[in-house]
Amino acid sequence: MDVARSDIVQSIAGRDKGKLFFVLDVEGEYLLLADGKVRRLESPKRKKRKHAVLAARYECRTADKIRSGEKVTNSELRRTLAQYGGEGDQDQEG
């Protein structure tokens, strides 16, 4: 499955390995990623596609805003990723 704008990806390489990000844009083999905390909307992380894996196509208001080009805030990104991460943790066993 190919990664598209507004998807949630997980970093699989680098010092941010294991962290979740929203895809803000796709530029060829690079993804522009933000999590609203360390990587804010003002300075998204530029990461190669092969260093990130699709975590989810999460249907939410934040994803809709990213897709449509509406203004999104860093707090919205943080809140949505925390909600998604919380749901993912409940399904995993230890």
Residue frames as qw, qx, qy, qz and C-alpha x, y, z in Angstrom:
[[0.000, 0.890, 0.456, 0.000, 0.00, 0.00, 0.00],
 [0.444, 0.408, -0.007, 0.798, 1.42, 3.37, -1.00],
 [0.269, -0.516, -0.428, 0.692, 1.72, 6.26, 1.44],
 [0.138, 0.664, 0.422, 0.602, -0.41, 9.30, 0.63],
 [0.019, -0.384, 0.203, -0.901, -1.04, 12.74, 2.06],
 [0.574, -0.425, 0.135, -0.687, -2.80, 12.74, 5.49],
 [0.878, -0.099, -0.468, 0.002, -1.77, 9.14, 6.31],
 [0.532, -0.754, 0.363, -0.129, -0.14, 8.26, 9.61],
 [0.785, 0.394, -0.447, 0.168, 3.30, 6.70, 9.24],
 [0.745, -0.640, 0.150, 0.116, 5.80, 5.25, 11.68],
 [0.226, 0.815, -0.533, -0.010, 9.49, 5.99, 11.33],
 [0.994, -0.099, 0.006, 0.052, 11.60, 2.83, 10.98],
 [0.754, 0.157, -0.088, 0.632, 15.04, 4.47, 10.76],
 [0.161, 0.620, -0.106, 0.761, 16.91, 7.34, 12.33],
 [0.119, 0.081, -0.642, 0.753, 16.80, 8.93, 15.76],
 [0.527, -0.015, 0.156, -0.835, 13.00, 9.26, 15.50],
 [0.368, 0.038, -0.903, -0.219, 12.59, 5.49, 15.00],
 [0.179, -0.349, -0.887, 0.245, 9.24, 4.22, 16.28],
 [0.110, 0.397, 0.317, -0.854, 7.53, 7.63, 16.36],
 [0.345, 0.612, 0.702, 0.114, 4.26, 8.41, 14.59],
 [0.067, -0.335, 0.158, 0.926, 3.86, 11.28, 12.11],
 [0.550, 0.679, 0.398, -0.279, 1.23, 12.71, 9.79],
 [0.510, 0.136, 0.486, 0.696, 2.22, 12.94, 6.12],
 [0.122, 0.707, 0.172, -0.675, 1.79, 16.58, 5.12],
 [0.549, 0.712, -0.217, -0.380, 3.00, 16.17, 1.55],
 [0.864, -0.013, 0.429, 0.264, 4.71, 13.72, -0.80],
 [0.241, 0.858, -0.328, -0.312, 7.64, 14.92, -2.93],
 [0.584, 0.491, -0.640, -0.096, 8.84, 12.08, -5.14],
 [0.719, -0.038, -0.667, 0.191, 10.69, 9.64, -2.88],
 [0.178, 0.093, -0.542, 0.816, 10.45, 11.99, 0.12],
 [0.337, -0.693, -0.624, -0.131, 7.68, 12.53, 2.65],
 [0.000, -0.460, 0.270, -0.846, 7.13, 15.73, 4.64],
 [0.572, -0.404, -0.710, 0.077, 6.22, 14.65, 8.17],
 [0.124, -0.483, 0.309, -0.810, 5.00, 16.44, 11.28],
 [0.449, -0.328, -0.812, 0.178, 3.91, 15.32, 14.73],
 [0.269, -0.827, -0.246, -0.428, 3.08, 18.74, 16.22],
 [0.688, -0.710, 0.008, 0.151, 5.61, 18.35, 19.03],
 [0.593, -0.422, 0.379, 0.572, 9.21, 17.83, 17.95],
 [0.235, 0.093, 0.594, 0.764, 8.48, 18.25, 14.25],
 [0.232, 0.574, 0.422, -0.662, 6.04, 21.10, 13.96],
 [0.562, 0.693, 0.450, 0.031, 4.03, 22.23, 10.93],
 [0.105, 0.957, -0.168, -0.212, 6.39, 25.17, 10.44],
 [0.108, 0.664, -0.728, -0.135, 9.40, 22.87, 9.91],
 [0.959, 0.010, 0.098, -0.266, 8.31, 19.39, 8.80],
 [0.541, -0.425, 0.691, 0.224, 10.72, 16.45, 8.70],
 [0.646, 0.547, -0.378, -0.376, 11.83, 15.43, 5.21],
 [0.560, -0.317, 0.763, -0.060, 12.24, 11.65, 5.21],
 [0.270, 0.246, -0.796, -0.482, 12.74, 9.05, 2.50],
 [0.796, -0.092, -0.183, -0.569, 9.76, 6.77, 1.88],
 [0.771, 0.097, -0.624, 0.076, 11.81, 3.66, 2.56],
 [0.254, 0.156, -0.656, 0.694, 12.49, 4.92, 6.11],
 [0.429, 0.008, 0.387, -0.816, 8.79, 5.13, 7.03],
 [0.079, -0.188, -0.959, -0.198, 6.02, 2.56, 7.02],
 [0.422, -0.381, -0.304, -0.765, 2.27, 3.16, 6.74],
 [0.055, 0.010, 0.817, -0.574, 0.67, 2.86, 10.17],
 [0.236, 0.542, 0.763, -0.261, -2.90, 3.81, 9.21],
 [0.035, -0.365, -0.406, -0.837, -5.26, 5.65, 6.97],
 [0.121, -0.394, -0.692, 0.593, -6.94, 7.28, 9.94],
 [0.044, -0.607, -0.510, -0.608, -10.26, 8.91, 9.11],
 [0.322, -0.619, -0.464, 0.546, -10.60, 11.96, 11.32],
 [0.133, 0.964, 0.202, -0.106, -11.15, 15.70, 11.12],
 [0.315, -0.744, 0.398, 0.435, -7.39, 16.39, 11.17],
 [0.496, -0.010, 0.734, 0.464, -6.76, 14.09, 8.19],
 [0.341, 0.750, 0.551, 0.135, -9.64, 15.71, 6.29],
 [0.053, -0.961, 0.022, 0.270, -8.14, 19.15, 6.94],
 [0.406, -0.492, 0.585, 0.501, -4.70, 18.06, 5.67],
 [0.474, 0.296, 0.744, 0.366, -6.24, 16.55, 2.51],
 [0.227, 0.849, 0.462, 0.115, -8.35, 19.64, 1.77],
 [0.459, 0.397, -0.043, 0.794, -5.55, 22.11, 2.50],
 [0.375, -0.854, -0.193, -0.305, -7.28, 23.77, 5.47],
 [0.047, 0.673, -0.533, 0.510, -5.24, 25.24, 8.31],
 [0.850, -0.298, -0.430, 0.060, -4.20, 22.61, 10.85],
 [0.253, -0.844, 0.358, -0.311, -2.65, 23.38, 14.24],
 [0.314, 0.405, -0.821, 0.251, 0.18, 21.57, 15.98],
 [0.402, -0.145, 0.675, -0.601, -2.13, 20.78, 18.91],
 [0.840, 0.229, 0.020, -0.491, -4.56, 19.04, 16.55],
 [0.654, 0.430, -0.622, -0.005, -1.74, 16.85, 15.24],
 [0.028, 0.336, -0.810, 0.480, -0.59, 15.97, 18.78],
 [0.607, -0.018, 0.455, -0.651, -4.12, 15.20, 19.96],
 [0.855, 0.306, -0.165, -0.386, -4.96, 12.99, 16.97],
 [0.548, 0.423, -0.709, 0.134, -1.67, 11.06, 17.12],
 [0.182, -0.262, 0.758, -0.569, -2.17, 10.51, 20.86],
 [0.763, 0.102, 0.263, -0.581, -5.68, 9.17, 20.23],
 [0.813, 0.392, -0.386, -0.190, -4.42, 6.88, 17.47],
 [0.311, 0.443, -0.776, 0.325, -1.46, 5.72, 19.55],
 [0.433, -0.193, 0.622, -0.623, -3.73, 4.98, 22.49],
 [0.868, 0.196, 0.050, -0.453, -6.00, 2.84, 20.33],
 [0.689, 0.467, -0.555, 0.007, -3.02, 0.94, 18.91],
 [0.017, 0.429, -0.780, 0.456, -1.60, 0.19, 22.37],
 [0.685, -0.108, 0.429, -0.578, -4.84, -1.44, 23.55],
 [0.904, 0.297, -0.142, -0.272, -4.72, -4.05, 20.79],
 [0.530, 0.522, -0.636, 0.205, -1.12, -5.08, 21.38],
 [0.866, -0.497, -0.029, -0.049, -0.08, -7.67, 23.91],
 [0.145, -0.976, 0.146, -0.076, 3.14, -7.70, 25.55]]
